[in-house]
């Protein structure tokens, strides 16, 4: 499960991290920070220079795509 902690921070599950990384790098370059948190996923953080609403929308859309992808459900 992915959890928004604030408008600039989201804990992303392993299933969605690839899509989130690709989407944020496409939109913002390498300005978004990714920190692996053992047992929780990856904390994705946007700096103050990035529009928070745009960051949230891009991350939410990437998570939605990852969750809808048949490849992410093969292990189920």
N, C-alpha and C positions, 0 to 999 in steps of 0.2 A: 504494500500500500504506500502511496506517495502522499506526503503531508506538507501543506503550506504552513510554514512557521511564522512568516511575516510577508509583507509585500515584496521583499527582496531575498527571501530565503525559502527554499523548499527541500525537504528530504525526499530524494527520489529512489524508488526501489530498483533493484538490479534489472528487472525486465524492461523498464523504460529508460534507463540511463543512456543507452546508445542513441535513441531518438531525441532525447532532451539535449544531449551534447551536440549532436548534428544541427539541431534547430537553433540553439543559442549561438553556436559558432558561426552559422550562416547569417544570423541577424546581427550579432554583436562582435564578431571576431573572437579574440581570445581574452576578452575583458571579464567574462564570467568565471568565477572560481569554483572548482570542484574539489571537495574534500571527502575521502572515503571514511565512513564511520562504521567500525566493526559492528556487525550484528544489526545495523539499522539501514544501511544503504549509502547513498552519496549526498552530502549536503551541497546544494547548488546555490551560490550567492551572487547577486548582482551588485556592482558598486553603485554609488549614489548618482553617477553620471548617466546611468541607464534609466530610461523611463520605466517606472515600476509597473504600471498597467500593461505596457507592451511586454515586459518580461513575463509577467504572470500569464498573459494570454498565450504567448509562444510556448511556455513550459506546459501549460494546461493542454494546449492542442497536441503537443508532442506526446504527452502521457496518454491522451485519448487515442491517438494513432497506435501507440505501442500496445495498449490494452485491447484494441480491436484487431490487431494483427494475428492471423492464424498461427504464425510461427511461434508466437509467445505462449501459446496454449498447448503445444505439442506434449509437454511433460505431464499435463493434467490427466 
